[in-house]
Amino acid sequence: MQAKPEYRDRDDAEVAVLDALADRGDEGMTIFELRSHVDQDIDSLESALAELKSDDLITVDDADERTVIIPDEDVIGPDQPDDDSLFDQLRRKFPF
């Protein structure tokens, strides 16, 4: 699952964070899990998280024993089907 298209025009690090968090939905991710899924250095990751937090696109939940970063529900895009329809396959094969 990915972030909605309207959130994909952000910085690469921010989009990578949103995509990683969208995969986990309501569960969220710890900073260590997020770091292992996002191919960015720690400074870029920190800046991306700060920007996303200031734009209210993520929340930080520390109610349990661990701190978890959760995406806003409006950020998460719809599930994408794994298999394409016949029409999608033809459209890719023959540019219309």
Secondary structure, DSSP 8 states (H G I E B T S, - for coil): --B-GGGTTS-HHHHHHHHHHHHHTTS-B-HHHHHHHS-S-HHHHHHHHHHHHHTTSEEEE-SSSS-EEEE-TTTB-----SS--HHHHHHHHS--
